[in-house]
Amino acid sequence: MRMNWKAWTGGLAKLRMSTKRQEEAPKPAGASLEEQEHLLQDIRTAHREWECARHRLDQALGDDEVDYAIFALETAEKRYGMLLKQAKAMRLSGRSYRPSAAPATKRTLEG
C-alpha cells in the first residue's frame, strides 16, 4: 500500500499543533460529567491505538515497516500520555478505566 507522504505529514502537523494547544491549556479540575466521559473514551481509544502500534512493531518485516511502526508507537505513546496528563489535571479517578498493561516510557529495539 502506497501512502501519500505530503497528505500524511500534513495531518501529523495538524495533530502536533492540536496536541500542543491541549497541553498548554489543561482542563480545569471541575469538568462536567460529559467532558470526563469523553476524556475516558479518548483514553480507551488511545490505549487501543497504542496496543495496535505495539503489535505493528512486533510484526514489521522491512526497514520501512520498522521505521513506520516505531514512529506510530512513539506517536501513540505520546497521545496516551497526554490524555493521562489531562485526566490527572481534571482529577479523574482511575477506577473507571484500568487497561491491562500501560505503555513503557521508553522502548528500544533491543528489548
C-alpha positions as CSV (number, residue, x, y, z in Angstrom):
1,M,0.0,0.0,0.0
2,R,1.4,3.3,-1.1
3,M,1.0,6.4,1.1
4,N,0.6,10.0,0.0
5,W,3.5,11.3,2.0
6,K,2.5,15.0,1.9
7,A,-1.0,14.3,3.0
8,W,0.2,12.0,5.8
9,T,2.8,14.5,7.1
10,G,0.3,17.4,6.8
11,G,-2.1,15.5,9.0
12,L,0.7,15.0,11.5
13,A,1.5,18.7,11.6
14,K,-2.2,19.4,12.4
15,L,-2.2,16.7,15.1
16,R,1.0,18.2,16.7
17,M,-0.4,21.7,16.8
18,S,-3.7,20.4,18.3
19,T,-1.8,18.4,20.9
20,K,0.4,21.4,21.8
21,R,-2.7,23.6,22.4
22,Q,-4.2,20.9,24.6
23,E,-1.1,20.5,26.7
24,E,-0.7,24.3,27.1
25,A,-4.3,24.7,28.4
26,P,-5.2,21.8,30.7
27,K,-8.9,21.4,31.6
28,P,-10.0,22.8,35.0
29,A,-10.5,20.3,37.8
30,G,-14.3,20.9,37.8
31,A,-15.0,19.5,34.4
32,S,-18.5,18.3,33.6
33,L,-19.5,14.7,33.6
34,E,-19.9,14.7,29.9
35,E,-16.3,16.1,29.4
36,Q,-15.0,13.5,31.9
37,E,-16.7,10.6,30.0
38,H,-15.4,12.0,26.7
39,L,-11.9,12.0,28.1
40,L,-12.2,8.5,29.4
41,Q,-13.4,7.3,26.0
42,D,-10.4,9.1,24.3
43,I,-8.1,7.3,26.8
44,R,-9.6,3.9,25.9
45,T,-9.2,4.7,22.2
46,A,-5.6,5.9,22.7
47,H,-4.8,2.7,24.6
48,R,-6.2,0.5,21.8
49,E,-4.2,2.5,19.3
50,W,-1.0,2.0,21.4
51,E,-1.7,-1.7,21.6
52,C,-2.1,-1.8,17.8
53,A,1.1,0.2,17.3
54,R,3.0,-2.2,19.6
55,H,1.6,-5.2,17.6
56,R,2.5,-3.5,14.3
57,L,6.1,-3.1,15.5
58,D,6.3,-6.8,16.5
59,Q,5.1,-7.8,13.1
60,A,7.2,-5.4,11.0
61,L,9.5,-7.0,8.5
62,G,11.3,-4.5,6.3
63,D,13.3,-1.4,7.2
64,D,10.5,0.9,6.1
65,E,7.9,-1.0,8.0
66,V,10.0,-0.9,11.1
67,D,10.6,2.8,10.8
68,Y,6.9,3.4,10.4
69,A,6.0,1.1,13.2
70,I,8.4,2.9,15.6
71,F,7.1,6.3,14.6
72,A,3.5,5.1,15.1
73,L,4.3,3.6,18.5
74,E,6.0,6.8,19.7
75,T,3.1,8.9,18.5
76,A,0.6,6.6,20.2
77,E,2.6,6.7,23.5
78,K,2.7,10.5,23.4
79,R,-1.0,10.8,22.8
80,Y,-1.8,8.3,25.5
81,G,0.5,10.1,27.9
82,M,-1.0,13.5,27.1
83,L,-4.5,12.2,27.7
84,L,-3.5,10.7,31.0
85,K,-2.0,14.0,32.0
86,Q,-5.3,15.7,31.2
87,A,-7.2,13.2,33.3
88,K,-4.8,13.9,36.2
89,A,-5.3,17.6,35.8
90,M,-9.1,17.0,35.9
91,R,-8.6,14.8,39.0
92,L,-10.4,11.9,37.3
93,S,-10.4,8.6,39.1
94,G,-8.7,5.6,37.5
95,R,-11.3,3.2,38.8
96,S,-13.5,3.6,35.7
97,Y,-10.6,2.7,33.4
98,R,-7.9,0.1,34.0
99,P,-6.1,-1.1,30.9
100,S,-4.4,-4.5,31.0
101,A,-1.0,-3.0,30.6
102,A,0.4,0.5,30.5
103,P,2.9,1.6,27.8
104,A,6.5,1.6,28.6
105,T,8.1,5.0,29.0
106,K,10.9,4.2,26.5
107,R,11.1,1.2,24.2
108,T,14.3,0.2,22.4
109,L,14.7,-2.2,19.5
110,E,16.9,-4.5,21.7
111,G,14.1,-5.3,24.1
